[in-house]
């Protein structure tokens, strides 16, 4: 005995002793998808019941409707290979098979929870791959630098001049402003403490040593890492996405000679000069606070500074900066060359450049402080 049909619209379900038959009627197209979805959602089948899909009364079928049909039947537990298809024309049958194949190809693998060993292995693998990539980049850079030393004519003077302007001259305002503020804040806080003991003049000693040895080099390097390092990575990453680096190589030029070395040299040349400017800005800010808040006149301030600030301390602060510059430039250029061919990768690489550069600068500064702890 056959049960009454389920619907008289686009499909009707008939059940009997031998199983269920889903009869499709009308136009199964994208324009009718809401109605198709509503009718298919009302179908109820017993688990494990055989199902036949009859398309003999089907007027038309497109891929959207076919996908909706297979999705609903799949949710009921009927995979495509479990269905018995009858009455479909060659076009409709081919379309159903094509949609089923594409659905199977797009099916995501089930999420598996990583165990501790798998996570450790995955991170070790990533670390090893990053190490190999970094060493390869350093080797290419060293080779390009050796070629430049033996053949100075390879130096791209125009690119170097552009980078000197971008890294150096255009960074002066932000370097001066930030280090002037650091000098003001440090002198003000230190002045509050020395005033308690009536030793206002000693603010000159503390400010001079702190700014020239640590604060100015470190703050300047961090600002350059966030400004120029990020710019290097973004520029090189965009060139990588647009295949401009590949074009340079196809022309027979070395990307390291054209892109990497000018940036490294520009940063190594300009960072000590920017640090010297930062020293002056920080000390001027401290002198302003000393005059306004502590009663130490500019003449007294600079006489005391000349007497108590050793030249070796100033030179020590400047000597660190080329090492900072080398680390920042290498990290920035390496991240730029490692960008994948998509815009998201450029953003991730730029962020990684800023973070890694700042960490590298702090670690290098700590190494210098441990290696040379004496303040002369």
C-alpha positions in Angstrom: 0.0 0.0 0.0 1.4 3.4 -1.0 1.2 6.4 1.4 -0.2 9.7 0.1 2.1 12.1 -1.5 4.1 14.6 0.6 3.6 17.7 -1.5 2.1 18.8 -4.8 4.7 21.6 -5.5 8.2 20.9 -6.8 8.6 17.5 -5.2 6.4 14.9 -3.6 7.5 11.9 -1.4 5.8 8.6 -1.8 6.5 5.7 0.6 5.8 2.1 0.2 6.9 -1.4 1.2 9.9 -1.3 -1.2 11.1 2.1 -0.1 10.5 5.8 -0.7 10.3 7.6 -4.1 11.0 11.4 -4.3 9.3 12.7 -7.5 10.7 16.0 -8.8 8.4 18.2 -10.9 8.5 21.7 -12.4 11.5 24.0 -12.9 14.3 23.4 -10.5 16.2 26.6 -11.0 18.0 29.4 -9.0 15.0 31.7 -9.1 12.8 29.1 -7.3 15.5 28.2 -4.7 13.6 29.5 -1.7 10.5 27.5 -2.5 12.6 24.4 -3.2 14.5 24.8 0.1 11.2 25.1 1.9 9.8 21.9 0.4 12.9 19.9 0.8 13.2 20.9 4.4 9.8 19.3 5.1 10.8 15.9 3.9 11.0 13.2 6.6 12.5 9.8 5.9 13.0 6.8 8.1 16.8 6.0 8.7 18.1 3.4 6.4 15.0 3.5 4.1 15.9 3.0 0.4 15.3 6.1 -1.7 14.6 6.6 -5.4 14.7 10.0 -7.0 12.4 10.2 -10.0 13.1 13.0 -12.5 10.8 12.0 -15.3 8.4 15.0 -14.6 11.3 17.5 -14.2 11.0 20.4 -16.6 14.5 22.0 -16.0 17.4 21.7 -13.6 20.4 24.0 -12.9 23.5 23.6 -10.7 22.1 25.7 -7.8 19.0 23.5 -7.5 21.0 20.3 -7.9 23.3 21.4 -5.1 20.3 22.2 -2.9 18.8 18.7 -3.6 22.1 16.9 -2.8 22.7 19.0 0.3 19.3 18.2 1.8 19.5 14.5 0.9 23.0 14.4 2.4 21.7 16.0 5.6 19.1 13.1 5.8 21.9 10.6 5.5 21.7 9.8 1.7 25.0 10.2 0.0 25.0 10.5 -3.8 26.2 7.0 -4.3 23.3 5.7 -2.2 20.6 7.3 -4.4 18.8 5.5 -7.1 18.2 8.0 -9.9 15.5 7.3 -12.5 13.8 9.3 -15.2 16.6 11.9 -15.6 17.7 12.9 -19.1 21.4 12.8 -20.0 21.9 16.5 -19.3 20.3 16.4 -15.9 22.1 13.2 -14.9 25.5 14.7 -16.0 24.8 17.8 -14.1 24.0 15.9 -10.9 27.2 13.9 -11.2 29.2 17.0 -11.8 27.8 18.8 -8.7 28.3 15.6 -6.6 32.0 15.5 -7.7 32.6 19.2 -7.0 30.9 18.8 -3.6 33.2 15.9 -2.7 36.3 17.8 -3.8 35.3 20.8 -1.6 34.6 18.8 1.5 36.8 19.9 4.3 38.7 17.2 6.2 37.5 16.6 9.7 39.2 18.7 12.4 41.6 16.7 14.4 42.9 17.8 17.8 46.7 18.0 17.8 48.5 16.1 20.5 51.5 17.5 22.4 54.0 15.6 20.3 52.4 16.7 17.1 52.3 20.3 18.1 56.0 20.2 19.2 57.0 18.5 16.0 55.0 21.1 13.9 56.7 24.0 15.7 60.2 22.4 15.4 59.5 21.8 11.7 58.5 25.5 11.2 61.6 26.6 13.2 63.9 24.5 11.1 62.3 25.8 7.8 62.6 29.4 9.0 66.3 28.8 10.0 67.1 27.3 6.6 65.4 30.2 4.9 67.2 32.8 7.1 70.6 31.2 6.5 70.0 31.1 2.7 69.1 34.8 2.8 72.2 35.7 4.8 74.3 33.7 2.4 72.9 35.5 -0.6 73.4 38.8 1.1 77.0 38.0 2.1 77.7 36.9 -1.5 76.3 40.2 -2.9 78.3 42.2 -0.4 81.5 40.4 -1.4 80.8 41.1 -5.0 80.2 44.8 -4.2 83.5 45.1 -2.3 85.4 43.6 -5.2 83.4 45.5 -7.8 82.2 48.9 -6.4 80.6 49.8 -9.7 77.8 47.4 -8.8 76.5 49.8 -6.2 73.1 51.3 -7.1 73.9 54.9 -6.1 70.5 56.2 -7.2 68.6 53.7 -5.1 71.0 54.3 -2.2 70.4 58.1 -2.4 66.6 57.5 -2.3 66.9 55.2 0.7 69.2 57.7 2.5 66.5 60.3 2.1 63.6 58.0 3.1 65.5 56.4 6.1 67.4 59.5 7.3 66.1 62.9 6.3 62.4 62.1 6.5 62.8 60.4 9.9 64.5 63.5 11.6 61.2 65.2 12.8 59.9 62.1 14.6 63.3 61.3 16.0 63.8 64.8 17.4 60.3 65.1 18.8 60.3 61.7 20.6 63.7 62.0 22.0 63.1 65.6 23.1 60.0 64.3 25.0 62.1 61.5 26.5 64.6 64.0 27.7 61.9 66.1 29.2 60.2 63.2 31.0 63.4 61.6 32.3 64.8 64.9 33.6 61.5 65.8 35.3 61.2 62.4 37.0 64.8 62.3 38.0 64.6 65.9 39.2 61.8 65.1 41.6 64.0 62.6 43.3 67.2 64.7 43.5 65.3 67.7 44.8 64.6 65.8 48.0 68.4 65.8 48.8 69.1 69.3 47.4 71.3 67.8 44.7 69.6 69.3 41.7 72.9 69.6 39.7 73.2 65.8 39.6 70.3 65.6 37.3 72.8 66.6 34.6 74.9 63.5 35.3 72.0 61.1 35.2 70.4 62.6 32.1 73.7 62.8 30.1 74.7 59.2 30.8 71.2 57.7 30.4 70.4 59.5 27.1 73.7 59.1 25.3 74.4 55.5 26.4 71.0 53.8 26.4 67.8 55.9 25.8 68.7 57.7 22.5 70.2 54.7 20.7 67.4 52.4 21.8 64.5 54.7 21.2 65.9 55.7 17.8 66.4 52.1 16.8 62.8 51.2 17.8 61.4 54.1 15.9 63.4 53.2 12.8 62.3 49.5 13.1 58.7 50.6 13.2 59.0 53.1 10.4 61.7 52.1 8.0 61.7 48.3 8.7 58.0 48.1 8.1 58.3 50.2 5.0 61.1 47.9 3.6 59.0 44.8 4.2 55.8 46.3 2.7 57.6 47.6 -0.4 59.5 44.3 -1.1 56.4 42.3 -0.3 54.3 44.3 -2.8 57.1 43.8 -5.4 57.0 40.1 -4.7 53.2 39.9 -5.1 53.4 41.9 -8.4 56.3 39.7 -9.6 58.6 42.7 -9.9 61.4 40.9 -8.1 61.1 38.0 -10.6 61.3 40.6 -13.4 64.5 42.0 -12.0 66.0 38.5 -11.9 64.8 37.8 -15.5 66.6 41.0 -16.7 69.9 39.4 -15.4 70.2 41.7 -12.4 70.6 40.6 -8.8 67.7 41.5 -6.5 70.2 41.6 -3.6 72.3 44.2 -5.4 69.4 46.2 -6.5 67.1 46.0 -3.5 68.8 44.6 -0.4 72.3 46.2 -0.2 71.1 49.8 -0.8 68.7 49.5 2.1 71.2 47.9 4.4 73.9 50.5 3.6 71.4 53.4 4.0 70.2 52.2 7.4 73.8 51.5 8.6 74.9 55.0 7.5 71.9 56.9 8.8 71.1 55.3 12.1 74.3 56.6 13.9 73.5 60.1 12.5 69.9 59.9 13.7 71.2 58.8 17.1 73.5 61.8 17.3 70.5 64.0 16.5 68.5 62.1 19.2 71.3 62.7 21.8 71.1 66.5 21.1 67.3 66.6 21.2 67.1 64.6 24.4 69.7 66.7 26.2 68.0 69.9 25.1 64.7 68.7 26.5 66.4 67.8 29.8 68.1 71.2 29.9 64.8 72.9 29.4 63.3 71.0 32.4 66.4 71.6 34.5 66.1 75.4 33.9 62.4 75.6 34.4 61.9 73.1 37.3 65.2 72.7 39.1 66.8 76.1 38.8 69.8 74.8 36.8 70.6 77.4 34.2 71.6 76.3 30.7 75.1 77.6 31.2 75.5 75.6 34.4 73.8 72.6 32.8 76.2 72.4 29.8 79.3 73.2 31.8 78.4 70.3 34.1 77.6 68.1 31.1 80.9 68.8 29.5 82.7 68.0 32.8 80.8 64.8 33.7 79.9 63.2 30.4 82.8 61.2 29.0 83.3 61.1 25.3 83.6 57.3 25.5 80.0 57.0 26.7 78.7 59.0 23.8 80.8 56.9 21.3 79.6 53.7 23.0 76.0 54.7 22.3 76.8 55.5 18.7 78.9 52.3 18.1 75.8 50.1 18.9 73.7 51.7 16.3 75.2 50.1 13.1 74.6 46.7 14.7 71.0 47.7 15.3 70.7 48.9 11.7 72.1 45.7 10.3 69.7 43.6 12.3 66.7 45.7 11.3 67.5 45.8 7.6 68.2 42.1 7.4 65.0 41.1 9.2 63.0 43.6 7.1 64.4 42.5 3.7 64.2 38.8 4.6 60.5 39.1 5.6 59.8 41.0 2.4 61.4 38.4 0.2 59.6 35.6 2.1 56.1 37.1 1.4 53.7 34.7 -0.4 51.8 35.9 -3.4 48.8 37.4 -1.6 48.0 40.7 0.2 47.3 39.0 3.5 50.9 37.7 3.6 52.2 41.2 3.1 50.4 42.4 6.3 51.6 39.5 8.3 55.2 39.9 7.2 55.1 43.6 8.0 53.8 42.9 11.5 56.4 40.2 12.0 59.2 42.6 10.9 58.3 45.2 13.5 58.0 42.7 16.3 61.2 40.8 15.4 63.2 43.9 14.8 62.3 45.4 18.2 63.1 42.2 20.0 66.4 42.0 18.1 67.3 45.5 19.1 66.6 44.9 22.7 68.6 41.7 22.8 71.5 43.3 21.1 71.4 46.2 23.5 71.3 43.8 26.4 74.3 42.0 25.0 76.3 45.3 24.7 75.3 46.2 28.3 76.5 42.8 29.6 79.7 42.9 27.6 80.6 46.5 28.5 79.0 47.2 31.9 81.5 50.0 32.9 80.4 53.6 32.7 83.5 55.7 32.2 
